[in-house]
Amino acid sequence: MLIETRALTKRYGTVPALTGISADIGRGEFVAVMGPSGSGKSTFMNILGLLDRPTSGTYRFEGVEVGSIDDDALAALRNRRIGFVFQSFNLLARASAVQNVELPMIYAGVARHARLARARALLSAVGLGDRLDHAPAELSGGQQQRVAIARALANGPALILADEPTGALDSATGSGIMDLLARLNRAGLTIIMVTHDETIARCANRILRFKDGVVVGTNGSEWTTVRAPLYARRAGGAR
């Protein structure tokens, strides 16, 4: 099991954000997390991404009880084993695509020659082999998100956390991003994705629905990750 949470709670002062979340997510799953604003889904994702700690309960990631390790070890684990994809891309504006993808590897202490070669290979793998030296402003929204995905893959993570990865994109461009995420999942990568879009959520093979800090429903999608490319065709193809 990749992720195990038991009776997970999070409070901000007297305000409860999560109340007793127990969930298991296995290796190779593609899980969508849905719920209205304030439902706790972002807090849950921050805890899963080792960006925040629970108030009580336990969280085991790859068998490690993360509450038992200090902040430096937590940061190292996050950098090595978790990749992040954001709605707003979060790329460095003055850095090239290659330099943006190199960044997590710099923090991981990867030698310059090795990280440059890997950054180039990852950008080629996401369809940007001809955009290596372009700055974000020289790329479309879909291309920027592909750079962000390549950056998330830089250190060979076990888990990708995607926060509204198509939220800033039109539907056709978003379909290409979902195709890419589905392809990565079919290759064995675990993906957990926050989305407000039911159609996007159905590209996952399981949906966790949050409300008022609790999981109120969990169900398998009517689509599987194998069928996710259908969304691209319905939306008019990838860009």
C-alpha positions in Angstrom: 0.0 0.0 0.0 1.4 3.4 -0.9 -0.8 5.6 1.3 -2.6 4.7 4.6 -4.4 7.2 6.7 -6.2 6.4 9.9 -8.5 8.7 11.9 -6.7 11.7 10.3 -7.8 15.0 11.7 -6.7 18.6 11.1 -7.7 21.7 13.0 -6.8 25.3 12.4 -7.3 26.8 15.8 -10.9 25.8 16.7 -11.9 25.2 13.1 -11.9 21.6 12.0 -10.7 21.0 8.4 -10.6 17.2 8.5 -12.4 14.9 10.8 -11.4 11.2 11.1 -10.2 10.4 7.5 -9.3 6.8 7.0 -8.3 5.9 3.5 -6.0 3.6 1.6 -4.5 4.3 -1.8 -2.5 1.5 -3.5 0.4 1.8 -5.9 -0.6 2.4 -9.4 -4.0 3.9 -8.6 -5.4 7.0 -10.3 -7.7 8.7 -7.7 -9.7 11.9 -8.2 -10.6 14.0 -5.1 -13.7 16.1 -5.3 -15.8 18.3 -3.1 -17.0 21.9 -2.7 -14.8 24.7 -1.5 -14.0 24.2 2.2 -14.7 20.5 2.1 -11.2 19.5 3.3 -9.9 18.2 0.0 -7.0 20.7 -0.2 -6.0 20.1 3.4 -6.1 16.3 2.7 -3.8 16.8 -0.3 -1.4 19.0 1.6 -1.0 16.3 4.3 -0.6 13.6 1.6 2.1 15.8 -0.1 3.9 16.2 3.3 3.3 20.0 3.1 1.4 19.9 6.4 1.0 17.7 9.4 -2.2 16.3 10.8 -3.4 17.4 14.2 -4.1 13.7 15.1 -4.3 10.3 13.5 -1.7 8.6 11.4 -0.4 8.8 7.9 1.9 6.1 6.5 3.6 6.8 3.1 5.5 3.9 1.6 5.2 2.2 5.0 6.8 5.2 6.8 4.8 6.8 9.6 5.5 10.4 8.6 4.5 11.8 12.0 7.6 10.2 13.4 10.2 12.0 11.2 11.6 15.5 11.6 11.1 18.4 9.2 14.4 17.9 7.3 13.7 14.2 6.7 10.1 15.1 5.6 11.4 17.6 3.1 13.9 15.1 1.7 11.2 12.5 1.4 8.9 14.9 -0.3 11.5 16.0 -2.8 12.5 12.4 -3.7 9.2 10.6 -3.7 6.4 13.1 -4.5 5.9 15.3 -7.6 3.5 18.2 -7.7 1.4 19.6 -10.6 -0.5 22.9 -10.1 -3.3 24.6 -11.9 -1.1 27.8 -12.3 1.9 25.7 -13.5 4.3 27.5 -11.0 7.2 27.7 -13.4 10.1 30.1 -13.0 9.5 32.8 -15.5 13.1 33.6 -16.3 14.2 30.0 -16.6 14.0 27.8 -19.7 11.9 24.6 -19.8 15.0 22.6 -19.2 16.1 24.7 -16.2 12.6 24.4 -14.7 12.7 20.6 -15.0 16.2 20.5 -13.5 15.2 22.4 -10.3 14.1 19.4 -8.2 17.2 17.5 -9.2 19.4 20.4 -8.0 17.8 20.2 -4.6 18.3 16.4 -4.7 22.0 16.9 -5.4 22.0 15.3 -8.9 25.2 16.2 -10.9 24.7 18.8 -13.6 25.4 16.5 -16.5 23.0 13.9 -15.3 20.2 16.3 -14.5 20.5 18.1 -17.8 20.3 14.8 -19.7 17.3 13.7 -17.6 15.5 17.0 -18.0 15.9 16.8 -21.8 14.7 13.3 -21.9 11.6 14.1 -19.8 10.7 17.1 -21.9 11.0 14.9 -25.0 8.8 12.3 -23.4 6.0 14.8 -22.8 6.2 16.1 -26.4 8.4 19.2 -25.9 11.7 18.0 -27.3 11.7 21.0 -29.6 11.0 23.5 -26.8 13.9 22.8 -24.4 15.2 26.3 -24.3 11.9 28.2 -24.4 10.9 30.3 -21.4 7.3 29.9 -20.0 6.1 33.1 -21.7 7.1 31.5 -25.1 4.9 28.4 -24.4 1.2 27.8 -24.6 -0.7 26.9 -21.4 -0.8 23.3 -22.4 2.9 23.3 -23.1 3.6 25.0 -19.7 1.6 22.3 -18.0 3.7 19.6 -19.8 6.8 21.3 -18.5 5.3 21.2 -15.0 4.6 17.5 -15.4 8.1 16.8 -16.6 9.4 18.7 -13.5 7.1 16.6 -11.3 8.7 13.4 -12.7 12.3 14.7 -12.3 13.3 12.6 -9.3 11.4 9.5 -10.2 8.5 9.9 -7.7 6.2 7.3 -6.4 3.3 9.7 -6.4 2.1 12.6 -8.4 -0.3 15.1 -6.7 -2.2 17.2 -9.3 -4.2 20.2 -8.1 -6.8 21.1 -10.8 -4.2 20.3 -13.6 -6.6 21.3 -16.4 -8.2 24.3 -14.5 -6.4 27.0 -16.5 -6.8 25.3 -19.8 -9.5 25.0 -22.5 -11.2 21.7 -22.8 -9.2 20.5 -25.9 -5.9 21.3 -24.3 -7.0 19.9 -21.0 -7.8 16.6 -22.7 -4.2 16.3 -23.9 -3.0 16.8 -20.3 -5.4 14.1 -19.1 -4.2 11.8 -21.9 -0.6 12.3 -20.6 -1.5 11.7 -17.0 -3.4 8.6 -18.0 -0.4 7.3 -19.9 1.8 7.9 -16.9 -0.7 6.0 -14.7 -0.8 3.1 -17.1 3.0 2.9 -16.8 2.5 2.4 -13.1 2.7 5.8 -11.5 0.2 6.6 -8.7 -1.7 9.9 -9.3 -4.0 11.7 -7.0 -5.9 14.6 -8.5 -8.1 17.4 -7.2 -10.7 18.5 -9.6 -14.1 20.2 -9.7 -14.9 18.8 -13.1 -16.9 15.5 -13.1 -15.8 14.7 -16.7 -12.1 15.1 -15.7 -12.7 13.0 -12.5 -14.0 10.1 -14.6 -10.6 9.8 -16.2 -9.5 8.4 -12.8 -10.4 4.9 -11.7 -11.7 6.0 -8.3 -13.3 9.1 -6.8 -13.1 10.3 -3.2 -15.8 12.8 -2.4 -15.3 15.2 0.5 -17.8 17.3 2.4 -17.3 19.1 5.7 -14.0 17.5 6.4 -15.1 13.9 5.9 -15.2 11.4 3.0 -18.9 11.1 2.1 -18.4 8.8 -0.9 -15.9 6.7 -2.7 -16.7 5.0 -6.0 -15.1 3.6 -9.1 -15.2 5.7 -12.2 -17.4 4.7 -15.1 -14.2 5.2 -17.2 -10.9 3.6 -16.4 -7.5 5.0 -17.1 -7.2 2.7 -20.1 -10.2 4.5 -21.6 -9.1 8.0 -20.7 -8.0 8.8 -24.3 -11.7 8.8 -25.2 -12.0 12.1 -23.4 -9.4 13.6 -25.8 -11.3 12.4 -28.8 -14.6 13.7 -27.5 -13.1 17.1 -26.6 -11.5 17.5 -30.0 -8.0 16.1 -29.5 -4.9 17.0 -27.6 -2.9 20.2 -28.0 
